[in-house]
Amino acid sequence: MQTLDFYFDIYSPYAYLGFHRLLGIAADCNCRINYQPVDLPHLKKAAGNTGPANIEIPPKIRYLLTDLKRWAKRYQLPFGDIPKGKDYSRINKGVFYAVHKEVADKYIAEAYALVWGRGGCADDDAELKKLATTMAWDEDDFMQYLVSSKAEQAFEDSNQQAIERGVFGVPTVMLGDDMWWGNDRLMFLEEHLRTLARS
């Protein structure tokens, strides 16, 4: 079974789209997904991408919103308003908690539903507690984990590994040293996996 390293940030709407597409590819091609949450602004800065954020370029953000809604419609996914809040570190760190409990797929799907499906606030305590309840987790244990040194170290390690492998944006999928960046490049990943299966 092949392992696909998936670098993503709950902050990224294109990673929201890519995650759902990747689930189908992994199932169809008998692959395992290794989830690696990262901090997108940190990766961009490390790669030397210091230009203005999309939100600071009104014509671009208008187009991106149209593009995102088109992709969401194609994938039959809900797409809400631009989410509130700017700190995605805790909701990203929750992925490690979910991996430990072997329910990462469900947690990431629920986190993305909160942020991009409903336009919720990723750094709101009440929303994070509701997310824990949805996962049938102890709220206090989950919230304590999100601010723990263990979670911080796991997140730091994931970011550093991404930088060392040349990851500069999300969603990025890697199979060995081969990289596919972007929701719209996942078709090439799927073709590659099907070629490997035939060889």
Secondary structure, 3 states (H helix, E strand, C coil): CEEEEEEECCCCHHHHHHHHHHHHHHHHCCEEEEEEECCHHHHHHHCCCCCCCHHHCHHHHHHHHHHHHHHHHHHCCCCCCCCECCCCHHHHHHHHHHHHCCCHHHHHHHHHHHHHHCCCECCCHHHHHHHHHHCCCCHHHHHHHHCCHHHHHHHHHHHHHHHHCCCCCCCEEEECCEEEECHHHHHHHHHHHHHHHHC
